[in-house]
Amino acid sequence: MNTLGKLQGRGVDVSMNQVGISQAIQLGKFLSNLPLFIACSTLKRAIQTAEIVANENQSNGSGKVFYYEGFDELSWGWMEGKDKNVEPIKTSHESLLKIWKSGNLTESALGGESPEKVLN
């Protein structure tokens, strides 16, 4: 979910805004004295974050980024890109989270993925 309350899964592949870019730069500087293995999903916002962190860590040899599609976010199906606080998204989202918290990880939103599918 983004700062506007919209559900962002693998189907919403948007770039970071200036706040996200600034946060990634701060993170990269914070981690600059640590040896890192930097891996990310293939979504734009993850790639941007990883590459910014890697750029801030060139001097310690942690400047390589590894990209893995398996790290991509879960698809929220019909709810992707929509505000989670507006009906019918709100009720559907809350119901799905409650089902998952009960231990049933096979359920998904229509057209989306279940946590079990993502993990396998």
C-alpha positions, 0 to 999 in steps of 0.5 A: 500500500502506498501513502495514499492508501492504495493497494500496490501489488505486482500489477501496479508497477510505479516509480518512487516519488521524491519522498521515497527517493530521499528515504532510499538515499538516507537508507543507503548512507545509513548502511554505507559501513556494512557489507551488503548483499542487495537483492530486490524484486523486478518492480520499478520502486524496488529496483530504484531503492536497491540501486540507490542503496547500491550507489551509496555503497560503491566504496565498500564493495556492495554496489551490485544488485541482484533482481529476482522476480520471485520477490515481486509483491503479491497481486491484489487482483481487482483491488490493485490500485484502489483505495483500501479505505473505500467500499467495497475495497475496505470490507473485502481487504479486511475480510481477506486479511482476517482469513489469512491471519486465521491461518488460511493462506489459500484464499485470494482476491478475485484475479489476485494471488494467495500468500500460498501461491506467492510462497510456492 
